[in-house]
Amino acid sequence: MVADLPHILVVDDDDRLRELLRKYLSDNGFVVLTATDAQNARAKLKSLAFDLIILDLMMPGESGLDFATDFRKASDVPILMLTAMGETEDRIRGLEHGADDYLTKPFEPRELLLRVNNIFKRVSKPAEEDTGPRLVVMGAASFDLERGELSVDGKPVRLTTMEVQLLKVLSERPGVPFSRDELIERTAGGDSASNSGGRAVDVQVTRLRRKIETDPKLPRYLQTVRGKGYALMPD
């Protein structure tokens, strides 16, 4: 049934690309609606619930970054950001503004489909795989290693794909510092041969501290180990 299929909203001012994505994703089992700009997207969001937003970074009027920032204040729906700019700062800005993942134009449709499926795998909660929690406790916060879920004071806290991967790596060896290169290699952080991957790790650590720590500026649990990298120090 259509109602049971994941719903995706594609927001892009490029008519050709928007239609290509609509058709390709529809052919691969998704219900897809499109919007030409941020204002059009808001109108669609008022009347329908979506499971994922594919959002162009550069749009006339309100940019994708501004839209993502405003949207993230009220919703945890994942965002896959599209950008024609491959610069490190542009990708990092996308992550900082609430994007779960980013893809640089031009791209292969198959890569887009892989990224979409990976996002849905992360947000799904397969009950049949419930083998009992492996909890990492950090004060009021607890991280379930099996499910990749964070809660604070018993309430679920949204994590991006990279944040889940980062917490899993650090949680598997508590107290052991990981260098940025090690974290890049074991997560989806990027190319370890460039500085962009390291910057992306720093962005994720900063965001995680805001979600875990009582005082992110004086972290108790996700610590920086001088000259070595980052380490998780759970209770």
C-alpha positions as CSV (number, residue, x, y, z in Angstrom):
1,M,0.0,0.0,0.0
2,V,1.2,3.5,-0.8
3,A,0.5,4.6,2.8
4,D,3.1,2.1,4.0
5,L,5.8,3.4,1.7
6,P,8.4,6.0,2.9
7,H,7.4,9.5,1.8
8,I,10.1,11.8,0.5
9,L,10.0,15.5,-0.3
10,V,12.5,16.7,-2.9
11,V,13.1,20.5,-2.7
12,D,15.1,21.8,-5.7
13,D,14.6,24.7,-8.1
14,D,16.1,22.7,-11.0
15,D,13.1,21.4,-12.9
16,R,15.0,18.7,-14.7
17,L,16.8,17.3,-11.7
18,R,13.6,17.5,-9.5
19,E,11.7,15.5,-12.0
20,L,14.6,13.0,-12.5
21,L,14.7,12.4,-8.7
22,R,11.0,12.1,-8.5
23,K,10.8,9.4,-11.1
24,Y,13.9,7.5,-10.0
25,L,13.0,7.3,-6.4
26,S,9.3,6.5,-7.2
27,D,10.6,3.6,-9.4
28,N,12.6,2.4,-6.4
29,G,9.7,2.1,-3.9
30,F,9.2,5.6,-2.5
31,V,6.3,8.0,-2.5
32,V,7.9,11.3,-3.8
33,L,6.5,14.8,-3.8
34,T,8.5,17.8,-5.0
35,A,8.8,21.5,-4.2
36,T,10.4,24.3,-6.2
37,D,11.6,26.4,-3.2
38,A,11.4,26.7,0.6
39,Q,8.0,28.4,0.5
40,N,6.6,25.7,-1.6
41,A,8.2,23.0,0.7
42,R,6.5,24.6,3.8
43,A,3.1,24.4,2.1
44,K,3.6,20.7,1.4
45,L,4.9,20.0,4.9
46,K,1.7,21.6,6.4
47,S,-0.5,19.1,4.7
48,L,1.6,15.9,4.6
49,A,4.0,14.0,6.8
50,F,7.3,13.1,5.2
51,D,10.0,10.6,6.3
52,L,12.9,12.3,4.5
53,I,13.7,15.7,2.9
54,I,16.1,15.9,0.0
55,L,17.1,19.6,0.0
56,D,19.1,21.7,-2.5
57,L,21.6,23.9,-0.8
58,M,21.5,26.8,-3.3
59,M,18.0,28.0,-4.1
60,P,16.6,31.5,-5.0
61,G,15.1,33.3,-2.1
62,E,15.5,31.4,1.1
63,S,18.6,29.1,0.8
64,G,18.6,25.4,1.7
65,L,20.8,26.2,4.7
66,D,18.3,28.7,6.1
67,F,15.4,26.4,5.5
68,A,17.2,23.5,7.2
69,T,18.0,25.6,10.3
70,D,14.4,26.8,10.7
71,F,13.0,23.3,9.9
72,R,15.3,21.6,12.4
73,K,13.9,23.7,15.3
74,A,10.6,21.9,15.0
75,S,11.3,18.5,13.3
76,D,13.6,15.5,13.5
77,V,12.8,14.4,10.0
78,P,16.2,13.5,8.3
79,I,17.6,15.9,5.7
80,L,19.8,14.8,2.8
81,M,21.4,18.0,1.4
82,L,22.4,18.4,-2.3
83,T,25.1,20.9,-3.2
84,A,26.8,21.9,-6.4
85,M,29.7,23.1,-4.2
86,G,32.2,20.5,-3.1
87,E,34.2,22.7,-0.8
88,T,34.9,21.5,2.7
89,E,33.3,24.6,4.3
90,D,30.1,24.1,2.4
91,R,29.7,20.5,3.5
92,I,30.5,21.3,7.1
93,R,28.0,24.2,7.1
94,G,25.4,21.7,5.9
95,L,26.1,19.4,8.8
96,E,26.1,22.3,11.2
97,H,22.7,23.4,10.0
98,G,21.1,20.0,10.7
99,A,21.7,17.9,7.6
100,D,22.1,14.2,8.2
101,D,24.1,13.6,5.0
102,Y,25.2,15.5,1.9
103,L,25.8,14.7,-1.7
104,T,27.7,16.8,-4.2
105,K,26.3,17.5,-7.7
106,P,26.6,16.0,-10.2
107,F,26.0,12.5,-8.7
108,E,25.0,9.1,-9.8
109,P,21.3,8.3,-9.0
110,R,22.5,4.9,-7.5
111,E,24.6,6.8,-5.0
112,L,21.7,8.9,-4.0
113,L,19.6,5.8,-3.5
114,L,22.2,4.2,-1.3
115,R,22.4,7.2,0.9
116,V,18.6,7.4,1.2
117,N,18.4,3.7,2.1
118,N,21.2,4.1,4.7
119,I,19.3,7.0,6.4
120,F,16.1,4.9,6.6
121,K,18.1,1.9,8.0
122,R,19.4,4.2,10.7
123,V,16.0,5.6,11.7
124,S,14.2,2.2,11.6
125,K,13.8,0.2,14.8
126,P,13.7,-3.6,13.9
127,A,12.1,-5.3,16.9
128,E,13.2,-8.7,15.7
129,E,16.8,-7.7,16.4
130,D,16.1,-6.9,20.0
131,T,18.9,-8.9,21.7
132,G,18.9,-6.8,24.9
133,P,20.4,-3.4,25.4
134,R,24.1,-2.6,25.7
135,L,23.9,0.7,27.4
136,V,26.7,3.2,27.8
137,V,25.7,5.5,30.7
138,M,26.9,9.2,30.7
139,G,25.2,10.9,33.6
140,A,21.6,11.6,32.5
141,A,22.4,10.3,29.0
142,S,22.5,6.7,27.9
143,F,23.5,5.2,24.5
144,D,22.2,1.9,23.3
145,L,24.9,0.4,21.2
146,E,22.7,-2.2,19.6
147,R,20.1,0.2,18.4
148,G,22.3,3.3,18.0
149,E,19.8,5.3,20.1
150,L,20.6,8.1,22.6
151,S,18.3,9.1,25.4
152,V,18.6,11.9,28.0
153,D,16.5,11.7,31.2
154,G,14.7,8.8,29.5
155,K,13.7,10.9,26.5
156,P,14.9,10.0,23.0
157,V,17.4,12.4,21.4
158,R,17.8,12.5,17.7
159,L,21.2,11.6,16.3
160,T,22.5,11.9,12.7
161,T,24.1,9.0,10.9
162,M,27.6,10.2,11.6
163,E,26.9,10.9,15.2
164,V,25.6,7.3,15.7
165,Q,28.7,5.9,14.0
166,L,31.0,8.1,16.1
167,L,29.4,7.2,19.4
168,K,29.5,3.5,18.5
169,V,33.2,3.6,17.8
170,L,34.0,5.5,20.9
171,S,31.7,3.4,23.1
172,E,33.3,0.1,22.0
173,R,36.6,1.2,23.7
174,P,35.7,3.5,26.6
175,G,38.6,5.6,27.9
176,V,40.7,4.9,24.8
177,P,41.6,7.9,22.7
178,F,41.0,7.8,18.9
179,S,42.8,10.1,16.5
180,R,40.8,12.0,13.9
181,D,42.2,9.7,11.2
182,E,41.1,6.6,13.1
183,L,37.6,8.0,13.5
184,I,37.4,9.0,9.9
185,E,38.4,5.5,8.8
186,R,35.8,3.9,11.0
187,T,32.9,6.2,10.3
188,A,31.4,8.0,7.2
189,G,33.5,11.0,8.0
190,G,35.2,11.4,4.6
191,D,38.7,11.1,3.1
192,S,41.3,10.6,5.8
193,A,43.9,12.0,3.4
194,S,42.4,15.5,3.6
195,N,41.7,18.0,6.3
196,S,37.9,17.9,5.5
197,G,37.4,14.6,7.2
198,G,39.0,15.9,10.4
199,R,36.9,19.0,10.4
200,A,33.8,16.9,9.9
201,V,34.7,14.8,13.0
202,D,35.2,18.0,15.0
203,V,31.8,19.2,14.0
204,Q,30.1,15.9,15.1
205,V,32.0,15.9,18.4
206,T,30.8,19.5,19.1
207,R,27.2,18.5,18.3
208,L,27.4,15.4,20.4
209,R,28.6,17.3,23.4
210,R,25.6,19.6,23.2
211,K,23.4,16.5,23.4
212,I,25.3,14.6,26.1
213,E,27.1,17.0,28.3
214,T,25.6,19.2,31.0
215,D,28.2,21.9,30.1
216,P,29.4,21.3,26.5
217,K,32.3,23.8,27.0
218,L,33.6,21.7,29.9
219,P,32.9,18.1,28.7
220,R,32.9,15.4,31.3
221,Y,32.2,12.4,29.0
222,L,33.3,13.1,25.5
223,Q,36.8,14.5,26.1
224,T,39.6,15.8,24.0
225,V,42.9,14.0,24.8
226,R,45.7,16.5,24.0
227,G,47.9,15.3,21.1
228,K,45.8,12.1,20.6
229,G,42.2,12.8,19.7
230,Y,38.9,12.1,21.4
231,A,37.9,9.6,24.0
232,L,34.6,8.6,25.7
233,M,34.6,8.4,29.5
234,P,31.3,6.9,30.5
235,D,30.2,6.3,34.2
